């Protein structure tokens, strides 16, 4: 990597790791949490957010069709929620031919005194997508930011994309 490319790379990392996170945290606080604490919000939106990690339908699903794709890692999920096994209701787990087909999420609750600052940029993005109020133009602004970032740092690109 050429010296200028290294400088651009570290500028981009600093932007994502520091500035972008602060902007996203502020956006979540002001536009998604409202009057609630982050802990209260997580408990209120538990069903939506648990399915970022859990891929099977759960005891709260009204329709059995869910995406089935794990979008966040276990580590990211555990930043938000803890599992209290005594709260799990075993009859909420459903099996077909001894294969688990529905899980119980009654055991999950938000970590006490959790703050929005614990979420990384990926997790924050999913929280905004799943729980955010669909404001007119937000998706367009996000796409504009992505395009500008690509234009402003042209030296950072995948070599395979240029073939």
Protein Blocks (a to p, Z undefined) as FASTA:
>chain_A
ZZklmmmmmmmmmmmmmmmmmmmmmmmmmmmnmmacfklmmmmmmmmmmmmmmmcdcfkl
mbfbdfkiafbdfklmmmmpccdfklpcfklpcceehiafbdcfklpccdehiafklpcf
klmmmmmmmmmccdehklmmmmmmmmmmmmmmmmbccfklmZZ
